[in-house]
Amino acid sequence: MKRLYNLWVALLVLMLLSFASCSKDEPADNTQPTAVILTPLEQDEFIRGQSLIFNGVFEDDRKLSHVEISIAENSSLKGFDTPWEATEVIELMGKSTEINGYELFDGEIPADIMSGNYSLKVLVVDKALNFSSYNVGIVIE
């Protein structure tokens, strides 16, 4: 009988310890991360062979994950070459990350692409997979 009593006491103590060690769950992260794109600006002009430099600030209330930057044709392209399409993923850390002087898409704008209007899409993602999307229209001659 004493053995059964000790077993119940031990079980009760373990249950109390397990409840005491559990903290309240944090509320779900539903806040989208933000970006401030410093360069390039809307309708900035670039020349084939030139570098496309990116500057921006990314923030989240909890933790950033990455930013995906892509470029694709927008409208009214000229020439006989192919349109430029490229994507780059940059890992981000912490609640705030600033990127300065980053050469996108392996450095130079290819010489064998069509000139005209392109759209630079910036997709910033946090660790909870919330995201925000931004578009910057640029011109490549």
LINGIZI-V56718 format. One record per pair of residues at least 6 apart in sequence whose C-alpha atoms are under 8 Angstrom apart, sorted by the first residue. I is the first residue (numbers start at 1). J is the second residue. Records with the same first field share a line. If there is no record, write none. Layout:
BEGIN
I->J ; J
END
This chain:
BEGIN
29->62 ; 128
30->128 ; 130
31->60 ; 61 ; 130
32->60 ; 125 ; 126 ; 130 ; 131 ; 132
33->58 ; 59 ; 60 ; 61 ; 64 ; 124 ; 125 ; 126 ; 130 ; 131 ; 132
34->58 ; 59 ; 60 ; 124 ; 132
35->56 ; 57 ; 58 ; 59 ; 124 ; 132 ; 134
36->56 ; 57 ; 58
37->54 ; 55 ; 56 ; 57
38->54 ; 55 ; 56 ; 57
39->53 ; 54 ; 55 ; 56
40->52 ; 53 ; 54 ; 55 ; 136 ; 138
41->136 ; 137 ; 138
42->136 ; 137 ; 138
43->136 ; 137 ; 138 ; 139
44->137 ; 138 ; 139
45->138 ; 139 ; 140 ; 141
46->52 ; 138 ; 139 ; 140 ; 141
47->109 ; 140 ; 141
48->108 ; 109 ; 110 ; 111 ; 113 ; 140 ; 141
49->108 ; 109 ; 110 ; 111
50->107 ; 108 ; 109
51->103 ; 104 ; 107 ; 108 ; 109
52->103 ; 104 ; 105 ; 107 ; 108 ; 109
53->101 ; 102 ; 103 ; 104
54->99 ; 100 ; 101 ; 102 ; 103 ; 104
55->98 ; 99 ; 100 ; 101 ; 102
56->98 ; 99 ; 100
57->96 ; 97 ; 98 ; 99
58->64 ; 96 ; 97 ; 98 ; 124
59->95 ; 96 ; 97
60->95 ; 96 ; 126
61->95
62->94 ; 95 ; 126
63->93 ; 94 ; 95 ; 126 ; 127
64->92 ; 93 ; 94 ; 95 ; 96 ; 125 ; 126 ; 127
65->91 ; 92 ; 93 ; 124 ; 125 ; 126 ; 127 ; 129
66->89 ; 90 ; 91 ; 92 ; 93 ; 124 ; 125 ; 126
67->89 ; 90 ; 91 ; 92 ; 122 ; 123 ; 124 ; 125
68->87 ; 88 ; 89 ; 90 ; 121 ; 122 ; 123 ; 124
69->87 ; 88 ; 89 ; 120 ; 121 ; 122 ; 123
70->85 ; 86 ; 87 ; 88 ; 120 ; 121 ; 122
71->84 ; 85 ; 86 ; 87 ; 118 ; 119 ; 120 ; 121
72->83 ; 84 ; 85 ; 86 ; 118 ; 119 ; 120
73->83 ; 84 ; 85 ; 117 ; 118 ; 119
74->117 ; 118 ; 119 ; 137
75->116 ; 117 ; 118
76->116 ; 117
77->83 ; 114 ; 115 ; 116 ; 117
78->114 ; 115 ; 116
79->114 ; 115
80->114
81->112 ; 113 ; 114
82->112 ; 113 ; 114
83->113 ; 114 ; 115
84->110 ; 113 ; 114
86->105
87->105
88->104 ; 105
115->139 ; 140 ; 141
116->139 ; 140 ; 141
117->137 ; 138 ; 139 ; 140
118->137 ; 138 ; 139 ; 140
119->135 ; 136 ; 137 ; 138
120->135 ; 136 ; 137 ; 138
121->133 ; 134 ; 135 ; 136
122->133 ; 134 ; 135
123->131 ; 132 ; 133 ; 134
124->131 ; 132 ; 133
125->131 ; 132
END
